[in-house]
Amino acid sequence: MERANESSLMGFVLLGFSDRPHLEAVLFVFVLFFYLLTLVGNFTIIIVSHLDASLHTPMYFFLTNLSLLDLCFTTSLAPQTLVNLRGPEKTITYGGCAAQLYISLALGSTECILLAVMALDRYVAVCKPLHYVVIMNPRLCQQLASISWLSGLANSLIHATFTLQLSLCGNHRLDHFICEVPALLKLACVDTTVNELVLFVVSVLFLLLPPAFILISYGFITQAVLRIKSEEARHKACSTCSSHLTVVVIFYGTIIYMYLQPSNSYTQDQGKFISLFYTMVTPTLNPIIYTLRNKDVKEALKKLLSGKLC
């Protein structure tokens, strides 16, 4: 389909934080610091989960998928952000913008589903411990992970394609530091009702249904934990679930605030800083939360550092 605009030829100017040049140097250090932490933290989780046989369980299989997601998600955004913050050129090619949009949408949507899958894993572990190994068998785990990745890919193909088909009539100054759907919709010079409807449906499917499923799962988990008589067993159940629940609250809390709040209730600057948090900071927090709150991961890290895993 022909695009009735010039953006495909000249790309986009990412205005980002150019209206606050005194902040750009600080934000460059901020993004670089958290990007490096994301790389180190998530690579560590993946390596430890692969090398330590005691972590070859469904929980750590899904955690490895989460770490891989966070690595790819941040890498799809951080390098371009660093280039724009550092130099006078704030541009991105049309192809680069499209690739960034497709990849970030696919990975972000996948994480929405994967966190719900991890809640299912915790539900089976706490509520049906005697059948856990049978229910959460390797084949089912692989199928659930595949569903997460494929659903994210499908959403990206549909949502990003609808967005990129909009006529922009030569508008190419994107008031953001990344190529994101809400910012691109604001550039359109045609009716965006269909796109807004697609955005609403996607928000319900990926930002409301998974958290609702997670809340229901943790309702049953809470009931099961309260019935546990052993203090040690209760503490272990709470420990393994609290890490996941903390990640869920941070991830969904930020992204729901960004996408489901009325557009006239917050400023564009607010939107940029919120996006900066969930694209750069949240992927860093996941491995930290699981490392600090999980005894098994801490033991595996000690073995790795002492060379016992090699």
C-alpha positions in Angstrom: 0.0 0.0 0.0 1.3 3.4 -0.9 2.1 5.7 1.9 0.9 9.2 1.3 3.7 10.9 3.1 7.4 11.7 2.9 8.5 10.0 6.1 9.4 6.8 4.3 12.1 8.9 2.4 13.4 11.3 5.0 12.8 9.2 8.2 12.0 10.8 11.5 13.4 13.5 13.8 13.2 12.2 17.4 12.8 15.4 19.4 13.2 13.4 22.6 14.6 15.7 25.3 16.1 18.3 22.9 14.0 21.0 24.6 16.1 20.3 27.7 19.7 20.1 26.5 21.0 20.5 30.0 19.4 17.1 30.8 20.7 15.2 27.8 24.2 14.5 29.3 22.6 13.3 32.6 20.1 11.1 30.7 22.9 9.7 28.5 24.8 8.5 31.7 21.4 7.3 33.1 20.5 5.2 30.0 24.0 3.8 29.6 24.2 2.8 33.3 20.9 0.9 33.3 21.6 -0.6 29.8 24.9 -2.1 31.1 23.1 -3.3 34.3 20.4 -4.9 32.1 23.1 -6.7 30.0 25.0 -7.9 33.1 22.0 -8.9 35.2 20.0 -10.7 32.6 23.0 -12.5 31.0 23.9 -13.7 34.5 20.4 -15.1 35.1 20.5 -16.9 31.7 24.0 -18.3 32.3 23.3 -19.4 35.9 20.0 -21.0 35.0 21.7 -22.9 32.2 24.7 -24.1 34.2 23.2 -25.0 37.6 21.3 -28.3 37.4 19.2 -27.4 40.5 17.7 -24.5 38.5 16.5 -26.7 35.6 12.9 -26.3 36.7 9.8 -24.6 35.1 10.2 -21.5 37.2 13.7 -20.8 36.0 12.9 -21.9 32.4 10.3 -19.0 32.3 12.7 -16.7 34.2 15.3 -17.4 31.5 12.8 -16.5 28.8 12.0 -13.3 30.7 15.7 -12.3 30.9 16.1 -13.0 27.2 13.0 -10.8 26.5 14.4 -7.9 28.6 17.8 -8.2 26.9 16.4 -8.0 23.4 13.8 -5.3 24.4 16.3 -2.9 25.9 18.8 -3.5 23.1 16.2 -2.6 20.5 15.8 0.8 22.1 18.9 1.8 24.1 21.6 2.1 21.4 19.5 4.5 19.3 18.5 6.5 22.4 22.2 6.8 23.4 23.2 8.0 19.9 20.4 10.7 19.9 21.3 11.9 23.4 25.0 12.2 22.6 25.1 13.8 19.2 23.4 16.8 17.5 21.7 14.5 15.0 18.3 13.3 16.4 17.2 11.3 13.4 16.2 7.7 12.7 15.5 6.2 9.3 12.0 5.1 8.4 13.2 1.5 8.3 14.9 1.9 11.6 11.8 3.3 13.2 9.6 0.5 11.7 12.1 -2.1 12.9 12.2 -0.6 16.4 8.3 -0.4 16.5 7.8 -4.1 15.4 10.5 -5.5 17.7 9.6 -3.5 20.8 5.9 -4.2 20.4 6.5 -7.9 19.9 8.8 -8.2 22.9 6.7 -6.0 25.2 3.5 -7.9 24.3 5.3 -11.2 24.8 6.3 -10.2 28.4 2.7 -9.4 29.2 1.7 -12.9 28.4 4.8 -14.5 29.9 4.2 -12.9 33.3 0.7 -14.5 33.3 2.3 -17.9 32.4 4.7 -17.5 35.3 1.7 -16.8 37.6 0.2 -20.1 36.4 3.5 -21.9 37.2 3.4 -20.4 40.8 -0.2 -21.4 41.2 0.5 -25.0 40.3 3.6 -25.0 42.5 1.8 -23.8 45.6 -1.7 -25.1 45.2 -0.9 -28.5 43.6 2.6 -29.3 44.8 2.2 -33.1 44.6 1.3 -32.8 40.9 3.6 -30.0 40.0 6.2 -32.1 38.1 3.5 -33.9 36.1 1.5 -30.8 35.2 4.4 -28.4 34.5 6.2 -30.9 32.3 8.9 -29.7 29.8 6.6 -30.1 26.9 3.9 -27.9 28.4 6.5 -25.3 29.5 7.8 -25.1 26.0 4.3 -24.8 24.6 3.4 -22.0 27.0 6.6 -20.1 26.2 5.9 -20.5 22.5 2.4 -19.2 22.9 3.8 -16.1 24.7 6.3 -15.4 22.0 3.9 -16.0 19.1 1.1 -13.9 20.6 3.5 -11.0 21.0 4.7 -11.4 17.4 1.1 -11.6 16.1 0.2 -8.4 18.1 3.2 -6.6 16.7 2.5 -7.6 13.1 -1.1 -6.3 13.3 -0.7 -3.3 15.5 2.6 -1.9 14.0 1.3 -2.5 10.5 -1.9 -0.5 11.1 0.2 2.3 12.6 2.7 2.5 9.8 0.0 2.6 7.1 -1.2 6.0 8.4 -0.6 9.0 6.2 1.6 11.5 7.9 1.5 14.2 5.1 5.2 14.9 5.6 5.1 15.2 9.3 8.4 13.7 10.6 9.1 15.4 13.9 8.4 12.7 16.4 8.0 14.2 19.9 9.6 11.2 21.7 12.9 9.5 22.1 11.7 6.2 20.6 9.3 5.1 17.9 6.1 4.4 19.9 2.5 4.0 18.8 0.9 6.9 20.7 3.6 9.3 19.4 3.2 8.1 15.8 -0.6 8.5 16.0 -0.2 12.1 16.9 1.7 12.7 13.6 -1.2 11.4 11.5 -3.1 13.8 9.3 -6.0 11.4 8.8 -8.7 9.9 10.9 -7.1 7.5 13.5 -10.4 6.0 14.8 -9.6 2.5 13.6 -6.1 2.7 15.0 -7.4 3.9 18.4 -9.9 1.0 18.4 -7.1 -1.4 17.6 -5.0 0.2 20.4 -8.0 -0.2 22.8 -8.5 -3.9 21.9 -4.8 -4.6 22.3 -4.7 -2.9 25.6 -7.6 -5.0 26.9 -6.0 -8.3 25.6 -2.5 -7.6 26.8 -2.8 -5.0 29.7 -6.0 -6.0 31.4 -6.7 -9.7 30.9 -3.2 -11.0 32.0 -3.1 -8.9 35.2 -6.7 -10.1 36.0 -5.6 -13.7 35.5 -2.5 -13.0 37.7 -4.7 -11.5 40.5 -7.0 -14.5 40.4 -4.1 -16.9 40.5 -2.6 -15.1 43.5 -6.0 -15.1 45.2 -5.9 -18.9 45.1 -2.2 -18.9 46.1 -2.9 -16.7 49.1 -5.6 -19.2 50.3 -3.3 -22.1 49.9 -0.4 -20.4 51.8 -2.7 -19.5 54.7 -3.6 -23.2 55.0 0.1 -24.3 55.2 1.0 -25.1 58.8 4.8 -25.3 58.5 6.3 -21.8 59.0 9.3 -22.8 56.8 7.2 -24.0 54.0 5.0 -20.9 54.2 8.0 -18.7 54.0 9.4 -20.5 51.0 6.1 -20.3 49.1 5.9 -16.5 49.9 9.5 -16.0 48.9 9.2 -17.6 45.5 5.9 -15.8 44.7 6.9 -12.4 46.0 9.7 -11.9 43.5 7.3 -12.6 40.6 4.6 -10.4 42.1 7.0 -7.5 42.6 8.0 -7.7 38.9 4.3 -7.8 37.9 3.4 -4.7 39.9 6.3 -2.7 38.5 5.8 -3.8 34.9 2.0 -3.5 34.6 1.8 -0.5 36.9 4.1 1.5 34.7 2.8 0.4 31.3 -0.9 0.6 32.2 -0.3 4.2 33.5 1.3 4.9 30.1 -1.2 3.3 27.7 -4.6 3.3 29.5 -4.6 6.8 31.0 -6.6 9.4 29.0 -4.2 11.3 26.7 -5.2 14.7 28.1 -4.5 13.7 31.7 -0.7 13.9 31.5 1.8 15.9 29.6 4.0 14.7 26.8 7.1 15.1 29.0 5.4 12.8 31.6 5.0 10.3 28.9 8.6 10.4 27.9 9.9 9.9 31.5 7.4 7.1 32.1 8.6 5.4 28.8 12.2 6.0 29.9 11.4 4.1 33.2 9.7 1.1 31.7 12.1 0.7 28.7 15.4 1.2 30.6 14.9 0.7 34.3 12.3 -2.1 34.5 14.4 -4.7 32.6 17.2 -3.9 35.1 15.0 -4.5 38.1 13.9 -8.0 37.1 17.2 -9.9 37.7 18.0 -7.8 40.8 14.6 -8.7 42.3 15.0 -12.4 41.6 18.6 -12.4 42.7 18.1 -10.6 46.0 14.9 -12.4 47.0 15.7 -15.9 45.9 17.9 -18.2 47.9 18.4 -20.7 45.0 19.7 -18.0 42.6 22.0 -16.6 45.3 23.5 -20.1 45.9 23.9 -20.6 42.2 25.7 -17.3 41.9 28.1 -18.2 44.7 28.9 -21.4 42.9 29.4 -19.6 39.6 31.7 -17.0 41.2 33.7 -19.7 43.0 34.0 -21.7 39.8 32.1 -24.7 41.0 29.6 -24.5 38.1 32.2 -24.8 35.4 
